[in-house]
């Protein structure tokens, strides 16, 4: 197997094991020989994971390929540690061929080391030794001479030179513990390198297990025990919108909730306030979790109102503290402060809430803080947790190179960081709306009484980072509350609700029973009211505004034949739009409607009998109903579910941010339904 192929296979194995590294953390490399197409002669190359890549999913395009002779020649022009950042730009002059990933800051570590294969990883057990107060002595005790301690140094060219020097001075060593940071291992073959990496990690974990004291987080705090799961999740669902609103003070965020045993155990220990205040240490950790979390200092049995009030006080204090941290360390050339809101909020007895620009970022931030908890457990078990200094954390968080990496990120989609809940999302218009909102960047809760259909649409959208399903019958208040609770636990809350669930009964007045009438109004008029009421509760708790969009109908304003129950229910929905727009505008919540007509293809309503009924009314074959509707319009075009979804997207987007109380016809032009 070629060196490059061995590298990818090794990276996938290491990246798949959370004990070895975390998402997008660490990097691996291999050296080998290829023919230079410009000269026809062999050339020695370094392949190394590029900036921003993930080991578990690494592909060839995620590798940076550099000429080894040119990379190592950079040592001759190195201007010293005070100007080492300048070396990153010179990596571009060492690249071999076109394409590939941008070289990361750790490239020098891999290229300057005299070893064919190198792994740089961030395992919890290794970082526990790296952040222990007496890390050098513990490293010696744990590994003997096989692993060497390297004091903390910010990643860069100098660290690469330091590790290369250690390798020359200790030819029998298999790797190093990087103080405050992680581990680096090397080998002459890919297998040897991987074996040494895993040996270092497993040896460290065994050492912590054998030497560690039983309660590294201190004695159990009375009253801070985890709530039973149903109560815990109910409290989390109530707090999530409030916390998401606070965490979105500077810019809108998506939330993620974690109540793993590691988190709950940490928050039940007497030492958790001290340890949380120390913050994380590994650069990969605090770049995602911020310098330290926000921690609630009340037991989980406190009243909800008291808890919310305290969280708001703590948030204001956190923002002040973060601004002070920034101003303590910022220099004239530091990037502007990116935002003072917490990325991690810890609530004893309930769990952890993490926040980010999208669901994946929020989830990964939470995963990294779980790593940090494991690191603190290990360090406290055998010593005292002592992360790198605050000034060093700032140097990395506001590093010009980190700023450049952020600048390379793609621009967010129009609905990025928005969370949408779509009722009747399992088919027809609801499915089309869910797919469109997700395509524009929103996280989507697909709500439908047919849970299997909701699951299928959510899976069609993507992973749980993009969409989740919720079984919701809009006539059932408890199911509606549960649907919004599911949205809060999955994404932190809701910003956009689409009232789409419906059914239809097509009968003349004298054949319409009271049951027909009640059923029609229960689903559409009463159901929309109940969903909008729950949406307003969530949105006002968040305090960040929102959108409620009704899928009404042309029949809300047009008096068609044999349609009294359906038309009246749609008229009720249409007036709810106006009433709620007037009532909720003070909260920044916009309420608008879409009036479709003749959406036959893909429609669950038409397929369930409405199509046959309307075809009979108009005297056309059911399979020709869509064409019939199209021919009676001004534009002579059939209306599809995707056309309705387009209108929903426009109403929810930034371009109509000052519009509320509006109904948008999507009917290809029906003069009798023009709004007056």
C-alpha positions as a printed NumPy array, in Angstrom:
array([[  0.   ,   0.   ,   0.   ],
       [  1.337,   3.475,  -0.921],
       [  2.257,   5.838,   1.903],
       [ -0.641,   8.137,   1.105],
       [ -3.163,   5.284,   1.194],
       [ -1.701,   3.993,   4.454],
       [ -2.023,   7.486,   5.895],
       [ -5.717,   7.742,   5.02 ],
       [ -6.492,   4.291,   6.424],
       [ -4.619,   5.052,   9.652],
       [ -6.332,   8.413,   9.978],
       [ -9.766,   6.83 ,   9.643],
       [ -9.03 ,   4.289,  12.365],
       [ -7.677,   6.903,  14.767],
       [-10.444,   9.386,  13.985],
       [-13.161,   6.789,  14.569],
       [-12.174,   6.24 ,  18.204],
       [-13.219,   9.09 ,  20.548],
       [-10.575,   7.935,  23.045],
       [ -7.889,   8.904,  20.561],
       [ -9.049,  12.229,  19.2  ],
       [-12.09 ,  14.428,  18.754],
       [-13.911,  15.771,  15.707],
       [-11.565,  17.788,  13.452],
       [ -8.863,  17.486,  16.105],
       [ -5.277,  16.348,  15.641],
       [ -3.449,  15.603,  12.423],
       [ -1.495,  12.786,  10.822],
       [  1.172,  12.615,   8.141],
       [  3.29 ,  10.345,   5.972],
       [  6.412,  10.873,   3.891],
       [  7.08 ,   9.159,   0.607],
       [  8.406,   9.461,  -2.885],
       [  6.695,  10.384,  -6.148],
       [  7.866,  11.306,  -9.613],
       [  7.956,  15.049, -10.185],
       [  6.1  ,  15.565, -13.498],
       [  8.116,  18.717, -14.181],
       [ 11.491,  16.931, -14.056],
       [ 10.711,  13.235, -14.353],
       [ 12.855,  12.655, -11.259],
       [ 11.759,  11.271,  -7.898],
       [ 10.913,  13.802,  -5.199],
       [ 10.357,  13.329,  -1.464],
       [  6.95 ,  14.548,  -0.287],
       [  5.071,  15.101,   2.942],
       [  1.333,  14.389,   2.981],
       [ -0.342,  15.887,   6.041],
       [ -3.934,  16.484,   7.07 ],
       [ -4.826,  20.005,   5.984],
       [ -6.322,  22.849,   7.946],
       [ -9.868,  22.224,   9.198],
       [-10.08 ,  18.561,   8.199],
       [-11.349,  15.634,  10.256],
       [ -9.316,  12.451,  10.665],
       [-12.308,  10.126,  10.686],
       [-13.577,  11.345,   7.313],
       [-10.288,  12.423,   5.708],
       [ -9.969,  12.032,   1.93 ],
       [ -7.104,  12.69 ,  -0.447],
       [ -8.359,  16.204,  -1.191],
       [ -8.106,  16.934,   2.536],
       [ -4.347,  16.351,   2.471],
       [ -1.733,  19.019,   1.872],
       [  1.191,  17.74 ,  -0.219],
       [  4.522,  19.53 ,   0.273],
       [  8.042,  19.009,  -1.034],
       [ 10.095,  17.864,   1.919],
       [ 13.357,  19.475,   0.789],
       [ 11.756,  22.911,   0.486],
       [  9.841,  22.561,   3.759],
       [ 12.963,  21.628,   5.715],
       [ 14.917,  24.427,   4.031],
       [ 12.573,  26.891,   5.741],
       [ 14.6  ,  26.322,   8.928],
       [ 17.38 ,  28.308,   7.253],
       [ 15.176,  31.396,   6.843],
       [ 13.278,  31.075,  10.134],
       [ 13.325,  34.554,  11.745],
       [ 12.717,  33.345,  15.313],
       [  9.789,  32.625,  17.592],
       [  8.571,  36.238,  17.709],
       [  7.912,  36.093,  13.95 ],
       [  7.057,  32.423,  13.536],
       [  3.58 ,  33.181,  12.178],
       [  5.267,  34.41 ,   8.997],
       [  6.319,  30.843,   8.261],
       [  2.756,  29.711,   7.518],
       [  2.642,  31.805,   4.352],
       [  5.889,  30.171,   3.229],
       [  4.27 ,  26.721,   3.316],
       [  2.518,  27.69 ,   0.089],
       [  5.918,  27.861,  -1.617],
       [  6.546,  24.257,  -0.61 ],
       [  3.356,  22.802,  -2.093],
       [  3.606,  20.073,  -4.703],
       [  1.13 ,  20.428,  -7.542],
       [ -2.304,  21.982,  -7.546],
       [ -5.307,  21.249,  -5.374],
       [ -5.33 ,  19.727,  -1.926],
       [ -5.97 ,  21.372,   1.393],
       [ -4.312,  24.408,   2.902],
       [ -1.389,  23.43 ,   5.178],
       [ -2.227,  23.759,   8.869],
       [ -0.177,  25.4  ,  11.611],
       [  1.068,  21.926,  12.642],
       [  2.722,  21.247,   9.271],
       [  6.194,  22.033,  10.615],
       [  5.799,  19.479,  13.415],
       [  5.286,  16.749,  10.825],
       [  7.798,  17.89 ,   8.247],
       [ 10.751,  18.666,  10.502],
       [ 10.527,  15.379,  12.419],
       [ 12.907,  12.736,  11.093],
       [ 10.267,  10.007,  10.965],
       [  8.309,   8.611,   8.042],
       [  4.96 ,   8.696,   9.832],
       [  3.715,  11.09 ,  12.543],
       [  0.475,  11.281,  14.57 ],
       [ -0.486,  14.359,  16.578],
       [ -3.592,  13.603,  18.676],
       [ -5.688,  15.02 ,  21.512],
       [ -6.696,  12.001,  23.62 ],
       [ -8.319,  12.714,  26.979],
       [ -5.859,  10.531,  28.89 ],
       [ -2.843,  12.178,  27.234],
       [ -4.132,  15.694,  27.856],
       [ -4.848,  14.764,  31.49 ],
       [ -1.111,  14.189,  31.97 ],
       [ -0.336,  17.272,  29.884],
       [ -2.478,  19.482,  32.153],
       [ -1.468,  17.957,  35.497],
       [  0.415,  20.331,  37.785],
       [  3.319,  17.881,  37.971],
       [  2.999,  16.661,  34.4  ],
       [  6.741,  16.182,  33.743],
       [  7.176,  13.881,  36.74 ],
       [  3.985,  11.967,  35.983],
       [  5.053,  11.504,  32.368],
       [  8.346,  10.043,  33.522],
       [  6.596,   7.773,  36.012],
       [  4.044,   6.64 ,  33.434],
       [  6.324,   6.003,  30.462],
       [  9.902,   5.929,  31.668],
       [ 12.185,   7.002,  28.826],
       [  9.839,   5.947,  26.029],
       [  7.979,   9.275,  26.064],
       [  9.478,  12.722,  26.644],
       [  7.803,  15.794,  28.158],
       [  7.795,  18.984,  26.04 ],
       [  6.771,  22.166,  27.898],
       [  3.815,  24.179,  26.602],
       [  4.451,  26.112,  23.443],
       [  1.87 ,  27.503,  21.076],
       [  1.565,  25.378,  17.907],
       [  3.85 ,  26.626,  15.177],
       [  7.264,  26.395,  13.568],
       [  9.186,  26.617,  16.831],
       [  7.252,  23.728,  18.339],
       [  8.162,  21.684,  15.262],
       [ 11.842,  22.502,  15.801],
       [ 11.548,  21.616,  19.506],
       [ 10.034,  18.198,  18.835],
       [ 12.574,  17.449,  16.12 ],
       [ 15.325,  18.241,  18.636],
       [ 13.737,  15.906,  21.203],
       [ 13.663,  13.133,  18.615],
       [ 17.388,  13.605,  17.9  ],
       [ 18.277,  13.749,  21.604],
       [ 16.142,  10.71 ,  22.5  ],
       [ 16.439,   8.262,  19.587],
       [ 14.696,   5.505,  21.544],
       [ 11.622,   7.601,  22.388],
       [  8.356,   6.807,  20.651],
       [  6.709,  10.176,  21.212],
       [  6.168,  13.244,  23.38 ],
       [  3.604,  14.661,  25.773],
       [  3.023,  18.285,  24.798],
       [  2.393,  20.296,  27.952],
       [ -1.16 ,  21.657,  28.11 ],
       [ -1.916,  20.303,  24.667],
       [ -1.771,  16.631,  23.6  ],
       [  0.565,  13.94 ,  22.27 ],
       [  2.748,  13.324,  19.231],
       [  4.029,   9.88 ,  18.216],
       [  6.122,   8.702,  15.277],
       [  7.277,   5.555,  13.529],
       [  9.204,   4.226,  10.56 ],
       [  6.061,   2.573,   9.192],
       [  2.4  ,   3.522,   9.354],
       [  1.62 ,   0.498,  11.514],
       [  4.443,   1.297,  13.927],
       [  3.296,   4.897,  14.241],
       [ -0.292,   3.863,  14.948],
       [  0.825,   1.229,  17.453],
       [  2.916,   3.801,  19.292],
       [  0.05 ,   6.296,  19.367],
       [ -2.321,   3.735,  20.807],
       [  0.353,   2.53 ,  23.25 ],
       [  0.803,   6.071,  24.577],
       [ -2.94 ,   6.571,  25.001],
       [ -3.669,   3.209,  26.609],
       [ -0.677,   3.432,  28.901],
       [ -1.795,   6.869,  30.077],
       [ -5.348,   5.655,  30.686],
       [ -4.151,   2.607,  32.632],
       [ -1.881,   4.852,  34.709],
       [ -4.793,   7.183,  35.553],
       [ -7.055,   4.25 ,  36.394],
       [ -4.486,   2.628,  38.68 ],
       [ -3.158,   5.776,  40.35 ],
       [ -6.299,   7.91 ,  40.418],
       [ -8.276,   8.741,  43.539],
       [-11.944,   7.702,  43.556],
       [-13.625,  11.157,  43.686],
       [-11.564,  13.55 ,  41.57 ],
       [-14.439,  16.057,  41.444],
       [-14.79 ,  16.117,  45.223],
       [-17.563,  15.016,  47.512],
       [-21.106,  14.872,  46.212],
       [-22.977,  18.16 ,  46.623],
       [-26.245,  17.612,  48.478],
       [-29.18 ,  18.613,  46.277],
       [-27.119,  18.676,  43.091],
       [-27.823,  15.075,  42.125],
       [-29.231,  14.547,  38.62 ],
       [-32.991,  14.839,  38.331],
       [-34.801,  11.691,  37.149],
       [-34.698,  11.567,  33.352],
       [-38.316,  12.667,  32.642],
       [-37.997,  15.648,  35.004],
       [-34.504,  16.401,  33.711],
       [-35.635,  16.538,  30.105],
       [-38.713,  18.585,  30.974],
       [-36.556,  21.141,  32.781],
       [-34.048,  21.142,  29.918],
       [-36.824,  21.77 ,  27.38 ],
       [-38.094,  24.688,  29.472],
       [-34.633,  26.234,  29.877],
       [-33.284,  25.651,  26.357],
       [-35.165,  28.52 ,  24.611],
       [-34.201,  30.939,  27.379],
       [-30.552,  29.926,  27.19 ],
       [-30.558,  29.999,  23.403],
       [-31.924,  33.517,  23.48 ],
       [-29.188,  34.6  ,  25.896],
       [-26.471,  32.856,  23.88 ],
       [-27.78 ,  34.645,  20.756],
       [-27.341,  38.152,  22.128],
       [-24.543,  38.924,  19.663],
       [-25.583,  36.567,  16.854],
       [-28.183,  33.844,  16.469],
       [-27.058,  30.404,  17.625],
       [-28.299,  26.822,  17.433],
       [-28.326,  24.778,  20.616],
       [-27.473,  21.219,  21.634],
       [-28.344,  19.456,  24.886],
       [-26.174,  16.823,  26.581],
       [-26.983,  14.898,  29.759],
       [-24.407,  12.136,  29.639],
       [-23.147,  10.547,  32.84 ],
       [-19.829,  12.429,  32.511],
       [-21.588,  15.793,  32.554],
       [-24.031,  15.012,  35.346],
       [-21.314,  13.442,  37.515],
       [-19.066,  16.485,  37.062],
       [-21.843,  18.897,  38.048],
       [-22.703,  16.863,  41.14 ],
       [-19.158,  17.205,  42.521],
       [-18.181,  19.92 ,  44.996],
       [-15.168,  20.957,  42.894],
       [-17.058,  21.66 ,  39.677],
       [-17.279,  25.471,  40.18 ],
       [-13.497,  25.73 ,  40.695],
       [-12.64 ,  23.455,  37.79 ],
       [-15.101,  25.061,  35.373],
       [-13.679,  28.493,  36.194],
       [-10.194,  27.296,  35.22 ],
       [-11.449,  26.698,  31.699],
       [-10.215,  24.214,  29.139],
       [ -6.587,  23.844,  28.057],
       [ -6.105,  22.071,  24.733],
       [ -6.373,  24.638,  21.903],
       [ -8.87 ,  22.454,  20.055],
       [-11.051,  22.493,  23.17 ],
       [-11.284,  26.175,  24.01 ],
       [-11.449,  27.319,  20.399],
       [-14.842,  25.606,  20.376],
       [-15.962,  25.971,  23.991],
       [-14.602,  29.482,  24.665],
       [-12.228,  30.203,  27.478],
       [-14.648,  28.956,  30.168],
       [-18.33 ,  27.952,  30.508],
       [-21.199,  29.703,  32.233],
       [-22.278,  27.707,  35.298],
       [-25.607,  27.938,  37.106],
       [-25.089,  28.083,  40.862],
       [-28.524,  26.805,  41.914],
       [-29.675,  23.233,  42.612],
       [-31.979,  21.614,  40.05 ],
       [-34.935,  21.7  ,  42.444],
       [-35.032,  25.511,  42.361],
       [-38.161,  27.021,  40.863],
       [-38.191,  27.698,  37.136],
       [-38.729,  31.444,  37.528],
       [-35.891,  31.695,  40.057],
       [-33.626,  29.68 ,  37.773],
       [-34.387,  31.816,  34.72 ],
       [-33.823,  35.024,  36.658],
       [-30.48 ,  33.763,  37.935],
       [-29.398,  32.623,  34.481],
       [-30.047,  36.112,  33.14 ],
       [-27.924,  37.606,  35.929],
       [-25.126,  35.131,  35.278],
       [-25.27 ,  35.824,  31.553],
       [-24.851,  39.56 ,  32.091],
       [-21.894,  38.866,  34.382],
       [-20.402,  36.418,  31.86 ],
       [-20.527,  39.027,  29.121],
       [-18.814,  41.56 ,  31.366],
       [-16.15 ,  39.025,  32.354],
       [-15.518,  37.983,  28.756],
       [-15.162,  41.595,  27.64 ],
       [-12.714,  42.167,  30.493],
       [-10.755,  39.065,  29.428],
       [-10.564,  40.403,  25.886],
       [ -9.416,  43.856,  26.949],
       [ -6.831,  42.424,  29.385],
       [ -4.979,  40.715,  26.58 ],
       [ -5.893,  42.44 ,  23.311],
       [ -3.201,  44.381,  21.486],
       [ -3.477,  46.967,  18.752],
       [ -3.414,  44.299,  16.057],
       [ -5.797,  41.81 ,  17.732],
       [ -8.946,  40.923,  15.777],
       [-12.17 ,  42.489,  17.089],
       [-13.992,  40.664,  19.875],
       [-16.118,  37.999,  18.199],
       [-18.893,  37.898,  20.754],
       [-19.216,  37.779,  24.523],
       [-21.891,  35.088,  24.912],
       [-21.064,  31.652,  26.345],
       [-20.692,  28.63 ,  24.079],
       [-21.217,  26.229,  27.006],
       [-23.791,  26.553,  29.794],
       [-23.727,  24.034,  32.646],
       [-26.883,  23.432,  34.699],
       [-26.405,  21.086,  37.692],
       [-28.776,  18.144,  37.794],
       [-29.961,  18.9  ,  34.251],
       [-26.938,  18.851,  31.953],
       [-25.018,  20.912,  29.443],
       [-26.251,  23.284,  26.739],
       [-23.805,  24.08 ,  23.948],
       [-24.226,  26.655,  21.204],
       [-22.798,  27.325,  17.75 ],
       [-23.474,  28.822,  14.352],
       [-25.126,  25.549,  13.281],
       [-26.168,  22.309,  14.903],
       [-22.951,  20.481,  14.111],
       [-20.852,  23.269,  15.624],
       [-23.044,  23.289,  18.738],
       [-22.896,  19.506,  19.073],
       [-19.14 ,  19.387,  18.569],
       [-18.65 ,  22.138,  21.161],
       [-20.51 ,  19.944,  23.638],
       [-18.433,  16.922,  22.684],
       [-15.26 ,  18.92 ,  23.258],
       [-16.416,  20.008,  26.693],
       [-17.099,  16.369,  27.589],
       [-13.481,  15.751,  26.534],
       [-12.454,  18.614,  28.819],
       [-14.38 ,  17.055,  31.718],
       [-12.558,  13.779,  31.137],
       [ -9.256,  15.657,  31.088],
       [-10.073,  17.39 ,  34.377],
       [-11.095,  14.071,  35.922],
       [ -7.802,  12.465,  34.953],
       [ -5.616,  15.384,  36.023],
       [ -7.416,  15.776,  39.368],
       [ -7.277,  12.027,  39.978],
       [ -3.472,  11.93 ,  40.02 ],
       [ -2.508,  15.552,  40.613],
       [ -4.099,  18.979,  40.201],
       [ -5.654,  20.283,  36.984],
       [ -3.556,  23.197,  35.744],
       [ -4.44 ,  24.405,  32.229],
       [ -2.337,  26.813,  30.222],
       [ -2.333,  30.452,  31.268],
       [ -5.206,  32.728,  30.289],
       [ -2.907,  34.933,  28.229],
       [ -1.848,  31.915,  26.161],
       [ -5.486,  30.99 ,  25.593],
       [ -6.155,  34.491,  24.304],
       [ -3.142,  34.333,  21.982],
       [ -4.683,  31.293,  20.32 ],
       [ -8.351,  32.331,  20.428],
       [ -7.524,  35.669,  18.78 ],
       [ -4.589,  34.448,  16.732],
       [ -4.342,  36.077,  13.309],
       [ -3.969,  32.595,  11.808],
       [ -7.181,  31.478,  13.501],
       [ -8.902,  34.598,  12.198],
       [ -7.705,  33.729,   8.691],
       [ -9.146,  30.224,   9.054],
       [-12.513,  31.689,  10.047],
       [-12.391,  34.054,   7.077],
       [-11.993,  31.064,   4.721],
       [-15.263,  29.535,   5.882],
       [-18.136,  29.671,   3.373],
       [-20.773,  32.342,   3.823],
       [-23.81 ,  31.105,   5.784],
       [-26.993,  30.224,   3.93 ],
       [-29.982,  32.588,   4.235],
       [-31.705,  30.614,   7.013],
       [-28.557,  29.475,   8.831],
       [-29.031,  29.186,  12.612],
       [-32.83 ,  29.298,  12.21 ],
       [-34.936,  26.442,  13.562],
       [-38.188,  25.624,  11.763],
       [-41.076,  23.407,  12.84 ],
       [-43.39 ,  22.324,  10.015],
       [-46.706,  20.664,  10.832],
       [-48.02 ,  18.179,   8.323],
       [-44.405,  17.877,   7.202],
       [-44.612,  14.225,   6.221],
       [-46.054,  14.747,   2.743],
       [-47.173,  17.196,   0.089],
       [-46.75 ,  20.898,   0.777],
       [-45.306,  20.244,   4.237],
       [-42.605,  17.99 ,   2.856],
       [-41.715,  20.515,   0.157],
       [-41.529,  23.308,   2.748],
       [-39.346,  21.231,   5.071],
       [-36.96 ,  20.352,   2.24 ],
       [-36.722,  23.958,   1.042],
       [-36.112,  25.433,   4.48 ],
       [-33.413,  22.844,   5.156],
       [-31.794,  23.576,   1.781],
       [-31.607,  27.235,   2.795],
       [-29.761,  26.366,   6.01 ],
       [-32.5  ,  25.946,   8.611],
       [-32.641,  23.107,  11.097],
       [-36.048,  21.483,  10.684],
       [-38.433,  19.651,  12.984],
       [-40.707,  17.606,  10.716],
       [-43.968,  17.272,  12.664],
       [-46.708,  14.954,  11.451],
       [-49.356,  12.705,  12.98 ],
       [-47.871,   9.991,  10.749],
       [-44.592,   9.607,  12.6  ],
       [-43.185,   7.198,  10.025],
       [-43.749,   9.771,   7.271],
       [-42.07 ,  12.446,   9.399],
       [-39.097,  10.142,   9.949],
       [-38.787,   9.519,   6.21 ],
       [-38.754,  13.24 ,   5.381],
       [-36.261,  14.006,   8.151],
       [-33.978,  11.262,   6.812],
       [-34.419,  12.667,   3.299],
       [-33.13 ,  16.012,   4.583],
       [-30.076,  14.522,   6.261],
       [-28.681,  13.666,   9.67 ],
       [-30.021,  14.73 ,  13.055],
       [-27.821,  17.825,  12.728],
       [-30.196,  18.995,   9.985],
       [-33.612,  17.558,  10.838],
       [-35.514,  15.528,  13.406],
       [-38.98 ,  13.993,  13.298],
       [-41.775,  14.499,  15.824],
       [-45.082,  12.671,  15.963],
       [-47.603,  15.494,  16.406],
       [-51.386,  15.431,  16.064],
       [-52.307,  19.128,  16.064],
       [-55.63 ,  18.403,  17.762],
       [-53.753,  17.135,  20.847],
       [-52.329,  19.858,  23.102],
       [-49.964,  17.467,  24.854],
       [-48.5  ,  16.233,  21.572],
       [-47.995,  19.834,  20.457],
       [-46.147,  20.642,  23.675],
       [-44.06 ,  17.503,  23.22 ],
       [-43.217,  18.535,  19.652],
       [-41.919,  21.917,  20.772],
       [-40.051,  20.255,  23.635],
       [-38.397,  17.959,  21.074],
       [-37.368,  21.042,  19.08 ],
       [-35.93 ,  22.632,  22.228],
       [-33.914,  19.542,  23.123],
       [-32.705,  19.018,  19.542],
       [-31.904,  22.59 ,  18.499],
       [-32.514,  24.883,  21.482],
       [-35.88 ,  26.291,  20.452],
       [-37.872,  27.401,  17.416],
       [-37.7  ,  30.509,  15.192],
       [-40.081,  29.625,  12.38 ],
       [-43.353,  27.688,  12.566],
       [-45.297,  26.664,   9.473],
       [-48.936,  25.808,  10.173],
       [-49.505,  23.37 ,   7.34 ],
       [-51.328,  20.369,   8.851],
       [-54.759,  19.938,   7.326],
       [-57.476,  17.793,   5.873],
       [-60.448,  18.547,   3.687],
       [-64.095,  17.603,   3.421],
       [-65.879,  18.443,   0.161],
       [-69.648,  18.209,   0.627],
       [-72.727,  20.347,   0.005],
       [-74.129,  22.112,   3.035],
       [-77.015,  19.677,   3.521],
       [-74.631,  16.695,   3.483],
       [-72.054,  18.253,   5.827],
       [-72.46 ,  16.761,   9.292],
       [-71.537,  18.417,  12.543],
       [-68.793,  15.802,  12.815],
       [-67.427,  16.904,   9.432],
       [-67.483,  20.518,  10.58 ],
       [-65.849,  19.813,  13.943],
       [-63.173,  17.573,  12.454],
       [-62.279,  20.146,   9.814],
       [-62.054,  22.962,  12.353],
       [-60.294,  20.871,  14.988],
       [-57.375,  20.238,  12.664],
       [-57.05 ,  23.549,  10.843],
       [-58.635,  26.333,  12.896],
       [-58.143,  24.978,  16.412],
       [-54.932,  23.098,  15.518],
       [-53.302,  26.206,  14.051],
       [-54.334,  28.194,  17.117],
       [-52.809,  25.628,  19.474],
       [-49.569,  25.393,  17.479],
       [-49.261,  29.184,  17.218],
       [-49.868,  29.57 ,  20.941],
       [-47.072,  27.129,  21.763],
       [-44.836,  28.789,  19.175],
       [-45.429,  32.179,  20.785],
       [-44.493,  30.763,  24.197],
       [-41.209,  29.441,  22.87 ],
       [-40.386,  32.538,  20.834],
       [-41.135,  34.985,  23.645],
       [-38.984,  32.896,  25.997],
       [-36.127,  33.152,  23.485],
       [-36.652,  36.886,  23.058],
       [-35.276,  36.864,  19.518],
       [-38.476,  37.298,  17.502],
       [-39.632,  34.729,  14.984],
       [-42.006,  33.857,  12.173],
       [-45.329,  32.039,  12.093],
       [-46.557,  31.22 ,   8.611],
       [-49.979,  29.797,   7.854],
       [-50.612,  27.682,   4.796],
       [-54.145,  28.956,   4.242],
       [-55.889,  28.724,   0.866],
       [-57.519,  30.559,  -2.001],
       [-60.689,  29.204,  -0.393],
       [-60.154,  31.526,   2.545],
       [-61.385,  34.389,   0.331],
       [-63.146,  32.599,  -2.556],
       [-66.584,  31.029,  -2.129],
       [-66.414,  27.737,  -3.996],
       [-69.154,  25.13 ,  -4.31 ],
       [-69.672,  22.255,  -1.864],
       [-66.927,  23.528,   0.414],
       [-68.467,  25.082,   3.502],
       [-66.456,  23.27 ,   6.213],
       [-63.085,  23.574,   4.481],
       [-63.604,  27.143,   3.279],
       [-64.779,  28.338,   6.681],
       [-61.809,  26.698,   8.436],
       [-59.405,  28.322,   5.984],
       [-61.076,  31.697,   6.524],
       [-60.561,  31.194,  10.257],
       [-56.859,  30.539,   9.647],
       [-56.599,  33.619,   7.44 ],
       [-58.009,  35.864,  10.14 ],
       [-55.724,  34.274,  12.752],
       [-52.85 ,  35.629,  10.653],
       [-54.151,  39.183,  11.018],
       [-55.046,  38.848,  14.683],
       [-51.711,  37.307,  15.688],
       [-49.702,  39.734,  13.559],
       [-51.284,  42.553,  15.535],
       [-50.771,  40.86 ,  18.905],
       [-47.257,  39.442,  18.513],
       [-45.55 ,  42.259,  16.627],
       [-44.35 ,  43.788,  19.873],
       [-42.313,  40.636,  20.467],
       [-40.707,  40.839,  17.027],
       [-42.798,  37.883,  15.835],
       [-44.094,  38.198,  12.28 ],
       [-47.211,  36.318,  11.21 ],
       [-47.964,  35.846,   7.522],
       [-49.893,  33.465,   5.296],
       [-49.737,  31.734,   1.947],
       [-52.898,  31.135,  -0.094],
       [-52.27 ,  28.224,  -2.489],
       [-54.796,  26.711,  -4.843],
       [-55.028,  23.491,  -6.784],
       [-51.893,  21.816,  -5.414],
       [-52.696,  18.305,  -6.582],
       [-49.395,  16.56 ,  -7.241],
       [-47.824,  15.118,  -4.116],
       [-50.694,  16.301,  -1.932],
       [-51.752,  14.057,   0.914],
       [-55.114,  15.839,   1.076],
       [-55.935,  15.253,  -2.576],
       [-54.736,  11.656,  -2.416],
       [-56.942,  10.99 ,   0.618],
       [-60.214,  11.634,  -1.209],
       [-60.403,  15.377,  -1.666],
       [-59.138,  15.006,  -5.235],
       [-61.909,  12.599,  -6.168],
       [-64.513,  14.785,  -4.5  ],
       [-63.389,  17.981,  -6.242],
       [-63.051,  16.193,  -9.588],
       [-66.661,  15.041,  -9.235],
       [-67.762,  18.596,  -8.429],
       [-66.077,  19.957, -11.553],
       [-66.944,  16.999, -13.78 ],
       [-63.388,  16.031, -14.767],
       [-61.386,  12.811, -14.349],
       [-59.383,  12.854, -11.128],
       [-56.084,  12.36 , -12.989],
       [-56.861,  15.552, -14.991],
       [-57.7  ,  17.673, -11.972],
       [-54.32 ,  19.431, -11.859],
       [-54.631,  20.361, -15.54 ],
       [-58.18 ,  21.601, -14.942],
       [-57.059,  23.845, -12.109],
       [-54.199,  25.188, -14.248],
       [-56.459,  26.095, -17.155],
       [-58.766,  28.201, -15.021],
       [-55.853,  30.399, -13.83 ],
       [-54.645,  33.585, -15.437],
       [-51.15 ,  32.152, -15.995],
       [-52.381,  28.717, -17.115],
       [-49.803,  27.019, -14.879],
       [-50.178,  24.168, -12.447],
       [-49.226,  24.963,  -8.849],
       [-46.845,  22.456,  -7.244],
       [-45.854,  21.987,  -3.586],
       [-42.433,  23.496,  -4.372],
       [-44.097,  26.769,  -5.439],
       [-45.74 ,  27.062,  -2.034],
       [-42.41 ,  26.294,  -0.375],
       [-40.832,  29.129,  -2.352],
       [-43.332,  31.574,  -0.876],
       [-42.681,  30.318,   2.641],
       [-38.943,  30.827,   2.153],
       [-39.436,  34.387,   0.897],
       [-41.719,  35.264,   3.819],
       [-39.222,  33.834,   6.292],
       [-36.19 ,  35.474,   4.716],
       [-34.467,  38.746,   5.444],
       [-35.844,  40.554,   2.402],
       [-39.337,  40.804,   3.936],
       [-38.191,  41.44 ,   7.491],
       [-40.585,  44.401,   7.794],
       [-43.66 ,  42.533,   6.555],
       [-46.325,  41.034,   8.802],
       [-50.046,  40.329,   8.422],
       [-49.636,  39.562,   4.705],
       [-51.232,  36.802,   2.629],
       [-49.319,  35.776,  -0.5  ],
       [-51.392,  34.073,  -3.212],
       [-49.706,  31.081,  -4.867],
       [-52.494,  30.141,  -7.252],
       [-51.158,  31.03 , -10.737],
       [-53.696,  33.855, -10.782],
       [-57.303,  33.435,  -9.677],
       [-59.006,  36.802, -10.107],
       [-61.885,  35.89 ,  -7.827],
       [-59.365,  35.303,  -5.009],
       [-57.543,  38.631,  -5.37 ],
       [-57.16 ,  40.196,  -1.929],
       [-59.071,  43.437,  -1.524]])
